[in-house]
Amino acid sequence: MVHGSDGSVQTLCLDLDTSKALQGVVDADAAAISALVTSCGLRFVADHSPSGGRHIYIPLVERLAAEDARELVEALASRFPSLDPGPHQNITDGCIRPPGSWHKSMTGHQVLDTPLHEAYDIMRLRNPATAVAALRRALAASIRQVRTRKDARTTAGLTVATTPRTTGLLSARGTSVLRKVARTGIYDTARYKSASEARMAVLSHLSNFSITLPQVQERLTTDFAGLAALYQDMAHLGRLLPLEWDKAQAWVAQKQGVPNAGKEYSNKCDTGHPLTHGGGTAEVRSPASVMAEINDLENVLYAILDQRLAETGREGITLRFLLRAVIGFARAKGTLLVDVGCRSFAREMGKHHGTIARLLPRLVRHSGGMLSKLQDAQGRHADSYLLGLPEQWKDVAKAHAWRKGKIYGIRPVFRALGAPAALVYEAIERGRHSPTTADIVRATGLSRPTVHKELMTLAEVSMIERHHGAWQILHATNLRHIAEWLGVQEDYEYQCSLIRAQRQAWHAYLERFLEPVIREEDIYDQEISEWDSWVPDDYGELSAWDRHLLAA
């Protein structure tokens, strides 16, 4: 227990929890708190948990009253978002796991970070009251904020108690959801599908204020530590942050611009008259219906087209995986229109882009109307292909239940193991039950000796195993690690860098023929460009919110 029988505290217990912020934020907060308390003359003991959380213990010579300890910890929590003040907010039940105790997940113990002899010396001698007073002076501003918020909550509670039906009370914290994401790195997965979308939302939010990129970079170790944790590592942070900041700035500038004149739109209203003009009535499909048709295309692929493509000759197995790659790109983009270049297909297939360019027309001919070419490549745009379910196969698609799971071209590991091994692995991976060798032969259309050979190869590298006569996937095996062990991961990464360089060279070649458009408003004029009658003289002294309203 943190508190004694009288409610006083003899050790300040700081709990940095990964449930409140990402691991990078927890580590940054731990380092910042350590530096802060050390600068105040305090010595501490630290440990970490198997889940990545950290504890900091500050033993005291003189016991501290519960309200004073709570105020100190809450002041620290207002500055460091991963700090959970809970242990000091509950006098009767506040507790914390000491070093050496089992973690709640039962996957390990609390591991002591401070050397044992040093920890024993710190807990024996403890910290004087003068050092605690120095910490209070360092946190004076944060303590004042904690007291202000407490008074505001008390006032709001009294207002609600004395005023009937009071609504519209503002939160005392006043921090937005995106600012919280920037501090903690934790975001709502129902709103943002990936960390990339979350950090772009944060950067777009920050772009509305008078803050520059260098200022953002300086605060990545303090109140924007959560934003830094949304990047994979420091290399991605240094490379992607300037690019994404420019995108956010451009997007905000576009949203704040004047709407296009003459835009045709109207509010939906039951009494509103329908538009008498507007061209054809093109149907707008919902994303759910597009995904449902892609599911039907997968059903037809595995039920009919796979066997037909296998009979087209030596390149049949490559055509089978090429169609899988086309459907995979359609699913990833959420559209039936696939405008992907041959080099992107080559990366997913482990082939040369010239081979892909030669096989795509053959795939269109043998797809039975499922794949058709719409438009040739022009400039930066690649050939456009349209996926669609032919009428004669709709009954087949509905008769088969779609199997949940990703669809791949040839994954990097199978560049070394071969396309037949990829087919065998896919048959086991997509099977409703663990298939036997005979089931795999029927599903892949390969000969039994070939299937047997590939099964033995996959078993040797621990990708599959046989159990009671049936084959099953070893999910503990990482395909990327096997690809690195076989030496093909480097080939995959080299092909990606080569494709990127070739694409940049092609775009640079095209830009040679583009003539820049010079508008009259782009020409600099001192009287026009540096003076605006709508902007007051004290514009620079306005707050960020006032400037936002003025710009709107």
C-alpha positions in Angstrom: 0.0 0.0 0.0 1.2 3.5 -0.8 -0.5 5.3 2.2 0.0 4.6 5.9 -2.8 4.2 8.4 -3.0 7.9 8.9 -3.0 8.6 5.1 0.5 10.0 5.0 3.1 8.9 2.4 6.7 7.9 3.1 7.6 7.1 -0.6 6.4 8.9 -3.7 5.4 6.2 -6.2 5.3 7.3 -9.9 3.6 4.8 -12.2 4.4 5.2 -15.9 1.9 3.0 -17.7 1.9 1.9 -21.4 -1.9 1.9 -21.3 -1.9 5.7 -21.1 0.8 6.3 -23.8 3.0 4.4 -26.2 6.2 2.8 -25.2 8.3 5.6 -26.7 6.4 8.2 -24.6 6.8 6.1 -21.5 10.6 5.9 -22.0 10.8 9.6 -22.8 8.8 10.6 -19.7 10.9 8.3 -17.5 14.1 10.0 -18.7 12.6 13.5 -18.2 11.3 12.7 -14.7 14.6 11.3 -13.8 16.4 14.4 -15.0 13.9 16.6 -13.2 14.1 15.0 -9.7 17.9 14.6 -10.0 18.2 18.3 -10.6 16.2 18.9 -7.4 18.6 16.8 -5.4 16.3 13.8 -5.1 17.6 10.2 -5.4 15.2 7.5 -6.6 14.9 3.8 -7.3 13.5 2.6 -10.7 12.2 -0.7 -12.1 10.3 -1.8 -15.3 7.6 -4.4 -16.0 7.3 -7.0 -18.8 4.7 -4.8 -20.5 7.1 -1.9 -20.8 5.7 0.2 -17.9 8.1 1.9 -15.5 8.0 2.7 -11.8 10.0 5.4 -10.0 10.2 5.4 -6.2 11.3 8.5 -4.3 11.7 7.6 -0.6 11.3 10.5 1.9 12.8 11.1 5.4 9.7 13.0 6.6 6.3 11.6 5.9 4.2 13.7 3.4 0.5 14.4 3.9 -1.8 12.6 1.4 -3.1 15.8 -0.1 0.4 17.2 -0.6 1.7 14.0 -2.2 -1.4 13.8 -4.5 -0.8 17.4 -5.6 2.8 16.7 -6.4 2.0 13.6 -8.4 -0.9 15.2 -10.3 1.3 18.1 -11.1 3.8 15.7 -12.6 1.0 13.9 -14.5 -0.1 17.2 -16.1 3.4 17.5 -17.5 4.1 13.8 -18.4 1.1 12.1 -20.0 2.1 8.5 -19.3 2.2 9.0 -15.6 -0.8 7.5 -13.8 -1.6 9.4 -10.6 -4.0 6.7 -9.4 -1.9 5.2 -6.6 -1.9 8.5 -4.8 -5.5 9.4 -5.5 -6.9 6.6 -3.4 -5.9 6.8 0.2 -7.5 3.4 1.2 -6.6 1.2 -1.8 -3.7 3.0 -3.6 -1.0 0.4 -4.3 1.9 -0.4 -6.6 4.0 -3.5 -7.4 7.5 -3.3 -5.9 10.6 -4.7 -7.6 10.7 -8.5 -7.7 6.9 -9.0 -7.6 4.9 -10.8 -10.2 3.4 -8.8 -13.0 -0.4 -9.0 -13.4 0.0 -10.7 -16.7 2.0 -13.5 -15.0 4.6 -13.2 -17.8 7.5 -12.0 -15.6 8.5 -9.9 -12.6 9.1 -6.3 -11.9 12.8 -5.9 -12.8 15.0 -3.5 -10.7 16.9 -1.1 -12.9 18.9 0.6 -10.2 21.9 -1.4 -8.9 21.0 -3.3 -5.8 23.6 -1.8 -3.5 22.6 1.7 -4.7 18.9 1.0 -4.2 19.6 -0.2 -0.7 21.5 2.9 0.1 18.7 5.2 -1.3 16.0 3.4 0.6 18.0 3.5 3.8 19.1 7.2 3.8 16.0 8.6 1.9 15.5 12.2 0.7 15.4 15.3 3.0 12.5 17.7 3.1 14.6 20.4 1.4 14.8 18.3 -1.8 11.1 17.9 -1.8 10.6 21.6 -1.4 13.0 22.1 -4.4 10.7 19.8 -6.4 7.7 21.8 -5.4 9.4 25.0 -6.6 10.2 23.4 -9.9 6.6 22.3 -10.4 5.1 25.5 -9.1 3.4 26.3 -12.5 2.0 22.8 -12.8 0.7 22.8 -9.2 -1.1 26.1 -9.9 -2.7 24.5 -12.9 -3.9 21.5 -10.8 -5.4 23.8 -8.2 -7.1 25.9 -10.9 -8.7 22.8 -12.5 -9.8 21.6 -9.1 -11.4 24.9 -8.3 -13.1 25.0 -11.7 -14.6 21.5 -11.2 -15.8 22.5 -7.7 -17.4 25.7 -9.1 -19.0 23.7 -12.0 -20.4 21.2 -9.5 -21.9 23.9 -7.4 -23.4 25.5 -10.5 -25.0 22.2 -11.6 -26.3 21.6 -8.0 -27.9 25.1 -7.8 -29.0 25.7 -11.4 -31.6 23.4 -12.8 -31.0 21.9 -16.3 -27.7 23.6 -16.9 -26.1 22.5 -20.1 -23.1 23.4 -22.2 -20.4 23.3 -19.5 -16.9 23.3 -20.9 -14.3 20.8 -19.8 -11.7 22.2 -17.4 -8.9 20.6 -19.2 -9.6 22.3 -22.5 -7.3 20.0 -24.4 -8.5 18.6 -27.7 -8.5 15.0 -28.7 -5.7 15.5 -31.2 -3.5 17.3 -28.7 -3.9 14.2 -26.5 -2.8 12.0 -29.4 0.2 14.2 -29.8 1.1 13.8 -26.1 0.4 10.1 -25.7 0.4 8.5 -29.1 -2.8 6.6 -28.4 -5.5 7.1 -30.9 -9.1 5.9 -31.7 -8.7 3.0 -34.1 -12.3 3.4 -35.2 -11.5 6.8 -36.5 -7.9 6.3 -37.7 -7.1 3.0 -39.4 -3.3 3.4 -38.9 -0.6 5.4 -37.1 0.0 7.2 -40.4 -3.5 8.6 -40.5 -3.4 9.5 -36.8 -0.2 11.5 -37.1 -1.4 13.3 -40.3 -4.5 14.3 -38.4 -2.3 15.7 -35.6 0.0 17.6 -38.1 -3.1 19.0 -39.9 -4.4 20.2 -36.5 -1.1 21.8 -35.6 -0.9 23.5 -39.0 -3.9 25.7 -38.1 -1.8 27.5 -35.5 1.2 29.7 -35.7 3.8 27.0 -35.2 6.7 26.0 -37.4 8.3 22.7 -38.2 11.4 23.5 -36.1 9.2 24.2 -33.2 7.4 20.9 -33.7 10.8 19.1 -33.8 12.0 20.7 -30.6 8.8 19.6 -28.8 9.1 15.9 -29.9 10.8 15.1 -26.7 8.4 16.9 -24.4 4.6 17.4 -25.0 4.7 16.0 -28.6 6.5 12.8 -27.6 3.3 10.8 -28.6 3.6 12.2 -32.2 7.2 11.0 -32.3 6.1 7.5 -31.1 3.7 7.2 -34.0 6.7 6.8 -36.3 8.5 3.4 -36.5 11.9 4.7 -35.6 14.1 7.8 -35.7 15.0 7.2 -39.3 11.4 7.3 -40.4 10.8 10.3 -38.2 13.6 12.3 -39.7 12.6 11.4 -43.3 8.8 11.5 -43.1 8.1 14.4 -40.7 9.1 17.2 -43.1 7.2 15.6 -46.0 4.0 15.1 -44.0 4.3 18.6 -42.5 4.3 20.0 -46.0 1.3 17.9 -46.9 -0.6 19.1 -43.8 0.3 22.7 -44.6 -1.0 22.4 -48.1 -4.2 20.6 -47.0 -5.0 23.3 -44.5 -4.3 26.1 -47.0 -6.6 24.4 -49.4 -9.4 24.0 -46.8 -9.1 27.6 -45.8 -9.3 28.8 -49.4 -12.4 30.3 -51.1 -14.8 27.7 -52.3 -15.1 27.2 -56.0 -17.7 29.4 -57.5 -20.7 27.8 -59.2 -20.3 24.5 -57.4 -23.6 22.5 -57.7 -24.8 21.2 -54.5 -28.0 21.3 -52.4 -29.2 20.1 -49.1 -31.2 16.9 -49.0 -34.8 17.7 -48.3 -38.0 15.7 -48.8 -39.8 18.8 -50.1 -36.9 19.9 -52.5 -37.5 19.7 -56.2 -35.2 17.3 -58.1 -32.4 18.7 -60.3 -33.7 19.1 -63.9 -30.1 19.2 -65.3 -26.9 17.4 -64.5 -26.2 14.8 -67.1 -26.4 11.1 -66.7 -27.4 9.3 -63.6 -24.2 7.5 -62.7 -24.6 5.0 -59.8 -22.3 5.7 -56.9 -21.4 2.4 -55.3 -20.8 2.1 -51.6 -17.4 0.7 -50.3 -19.3 -2.3 -48.9 -20.7 -3.3 -52.2 -17.3 -3.0 -53.9 -15.8 -5.2 -51.2 -18.6 -7.7 -51.6 -17.9 -7.9 -55.4 -14.2 -8.4 -54.7 -15.1 -11.3 -52.4 -17.2 -12.8 -55.2 -14.2 -12.4 -57.6 -12.0 -14.3 -55.2 -14.6 -17.1 -55.0 -14.7 -17.4 -58.8 -10.9 -17.3 -58.9 -10.4 -20.3 -56.6 -13.5 -22.2 -57.9 -13.0 -21.9 -61.7 -10.3 -19.6 -63.0 -7.4 -21.2 -61.1 -7.8 -24.5 -62.9 -8.4 -22.8 -66.3 -5.2 -20.7 -65.9 -3.3 -23.8 -64.9 -4.0 -25.3 -68.3 -2.6 -22.3 -70.3 0.9 -23.7 -70.4 4.2 -23.1 -68.7 3.2 -19.6 -67.6 -0.1 -20.7 -66.1 1.2 -20.7 -62.5 2.5 -17.1 -63.0 -0.8 -16.0 -64.4 -2.6 -17.4 -61.4 -0.5 -15.4 -59.0 -0.7 -12.3 -61.2 -4.5 -12.4 -61.0 -4.1 -12.7 -57.2 -1.9 -9.6 -57.2 -4.5 -7.7 -59.2 -7.3 -8.6 -56.8 -4.9 -7.8 -53.9 -4.3 -4.3 -55.2 -8.1 -3.8 -55.8 -8.8 -4.8 -52.2 -6.1 -2.6 -50.8 -7.4 0.5 -52.8 -11.0 -0.3 -52.2 -12.0 0.0 -55.9 -12.5 -2.3 -58.9 -10.4 0.1 -61.1 -6.8 -1.0 -60.9 -4.3 1.6 -62.3 -1.1 0.1 -61.1 2.2 0.1 -63.0 4.0 -3.0 -64.2 6.8 -2.3 -61.8 4.4 -2.5 -58.8 3.1 -5.8 -60.0 6.7 -7.0 -60.6 7.6 -6.1 -56.9 4.7 -8.2 -55.7 5.5 -11.1 -58.1 9.3 -11.2 -57.8 9.5 -10.8 -61.6 10.9 -8.3 -64.1 8.6 -5.6 -65.2 9.0 -6.6 -68.8 7.6 -10.0 -68.0 4.6 -8.5 -66.3 4.0 -6.2 -69.3 4.0 -9.3 -71.6 1.7 -11.4 -69.3 -1.0 -8.8 -68.5 -2.6 -9.0 -72.1 -2.6 -12.8 -71.8 -4.3 -12.6 -68.4 -7.0 -10.3 -69.9 -7.6 -12.9 -72.7 -7.8 -15.9 -70.3 -9.8 -14.2 -67.5 -13.1 -14.9 -69.1 -14.3 -11.3 -68.9 -13.3 -10.8 -65.2 -10.4 -8.4 -66.2 -10.6 -5.9 -69.0 -8.3 -3.1 -70.1 -9.8 0.4 -70.0 -7.0 2.8 -70.9 -3.4 2.8 -72.0 -0.7 4.4 -69.9 -0.1 8.1 -70.4 2.4 10.3 -68.6 2.5 9.4 -64.9 -0.6 7.2 -65.1 -0.3 3.5 -65.7 -2.6 1.2 -67.7 -6.1 1.1 -66.2 -7.8 -2.3 -65.8 -11.3 -2.9 -64.6 -12.4 -5.9 -62.5 -15.9 -7.2 -62.9 -18.0 -10.3 -62.2 -19.3 -11.8 -65.5 -23.0 -12.7 -65.6 -22.3 -16.4 -66.2 -20.3 -16.7 -62.9 -22.6 -14.9 -60.5 -24.2 -18.2 -59.4 -20.8 -19.7 -58.8 -19.8 -16.8 -56.7 -22.9 -16.9 -54.5 -22.7 -20.7 -54.1 -19.3 -20.4 -52.4 -18.7 -18.8 -49.0 -15.8 -16.3 -49.0 -12.8 -17.3 -47.0 -11.6 -14.5 -44.7 -7.9 -13.6 -45.2 -5.5 -11.7 -47.3 -4.7 -12.5 -50.9 -1.1 -12.3 -52.1 1.1 -12.4 -55.1 4.3 -14.2 -54.5 5.6 -13.3 -51.1 9.4 -12.6 -50.7 10.1 -15.9 -49.1 8.8 -17.8 -52.1 11.2 -16.1 -54.4 13.7 -18.7 -53.1 11.2 -21.6 -52.5 9.4 -21.1 -55.8 5.8 -20.5 -57.0 4.7 -24.2 -56.5 5.7 -24.0 -52.9 3.6 -20.7 -52.6 0.6 -22.6 -54.1 1.0 -25.4 -51.6 1.4 -23.0 -48.6 -1.7 -21.1 -49.8 -3.8 -24.2 -50.0 -2.9 -25.1 -46.4 -3.4 -21.5 -45.2 -6.8 -21.1 -46.8 -8.1 -24.5 -46.0 -11.2 -24.7 -43.8 -9.6 -27.6 -42.0 -6.1 -29.0 -42.0 -5.9 -30.6 -45.5 -4.3 -33.9 -46.3 -1.8 -34.3 -49.2 -4.7 -35.5 -51.5 -6.7 -32.4 -50.6 -3.7 -30.2 -51.5 -3.3 -31.9 -54.9 -6.9 -31.3 -55.7 -6.8 -27.6 -54.6 -3.6 -26.7 -56.4 -3.9 -28.7 -59.5 -0.2 -29.8 -59.2 1.0 -33.3 -59.6 1.3 -35.4 -56.5 5.2 -35.8 -56.7 5.5 -32.0 -57.0 3.2 -31.4 -54.0 5.1 -34.0 -51.9 8.4 -32.3 -52.8 7.1 -28.8 -51.8 5.6 -30.1 -48.6 8.9 -31.6 -47.5 10.7 -28.3 -48.4 8.2 -26.2 -46.4 8.5 -28.6 -43.4 12.3 -28.4 -43.5 12.1 -24.6 -42.9 9.5 -25.0 -40.2 6.7 -23.3 -42.1 4.3 -26.2 -41.8 4.0 -29.5 -39.9 2.1 -32.7 -40.2 -0.3 -33.7 -37.5 -2.3 -36.9 -37.6 -1.9 -37.2 -41.4 -3.0 -33.5 -42.1 -0.9 -30.5 -42.7 -1.1 -27.2 -40.8 0.6 -23.8 -40.7 3.2 -23.1 -37.9 2.0 -19.6 -37.1 5.0 -19.0 -34.8 7.2 -19.0 -37.8 8.0 -15.5 -39.2 8.1 -15.6 -43.0 10.2 -12.4 -43.1 12.9 -14.1 -40.9 13.0 -17.1 -43.2 13.3 -14.8 -46.2 16.2 -13.1 -44.6 17.8 -16.4 -43.7 17.4 -17.6 -47.4 18.9 -14.3 -48.6 15.9 -13.1 -50.7 14.8 -10.2 -48.4 17.8 -8.2 -49.6 16.8 -8.9 -53.2 13.2 -7.7 -52.4 14.5 -4.5 -50.8 16.9 -3.9 -53.7 14.1 -4.3 -56.2 12.0 -1.8 -54.2 14.8 0.8 -54.2 15.4 0.2 -57.9 11.8 0.7 -58.8 11.7 3.8 -56.7 14.7 5.2 -58.5 13.3 4.4 -61.9 10.0 6.0 -61.1 11.7 9.2 -59.9 13.8 9.3 -63.1 10.7 8.9 -65.3 8.9 11.6 -63.4 11.9 13.9 -63.8 12.0 13.2 -67.5 8.3 14.1 -67.8 8.7 17.3 -65.9 11.1 18.6 -68.6 8.2 19.1 -70.9 5.9 20.9 -68.4 5.7 24.6 -68.8 5.1 26.4 -65.5 1.9 28.4 -65.4 2.5 32.1 -64.3 -0.6 33.8 -62.9 -1.0 37.5 -62.4 -1.5 37.1 -58.7 1.8 35.2 -58.4 3.8 38.2 -59.6 5.3 40.1 -56.6 4.0 43.7 -56.1 5.0 45.4 -52.8 1.8 47.5 -52.6 -0.5 44.5 -53.2 1.5 41.7 -51.6 2.5 43.4 -48.3 -0.6 45.4 -47.5 -4.1 44.2 -47.0 -6.9 46.5 -45.8 -8.7 43.6 -44.2 -5.8 42.7 -41.9 -5.5 45.0 -38.8 -2.2 46.4 -37.7 -2.1 44.3 -34.5 -2.7 41.0 -36.4 0.6 39.6 -35.1 -0.6 40.1 -31.5 -3.8 38.2 -32.0 -4.2 34.7 -30.6 -4.1 31.6 -32.8 -7.9 31.2 -32.6 -8.6 34.8 -33.5 -6.3 34.6 -36.5 -8.1 31.4 -37.5 -11.5 33.1 -37.3 -10.1 36.1 -39.2 -8.8 33.9 -42.0 -12.1 32.1 -42.2 
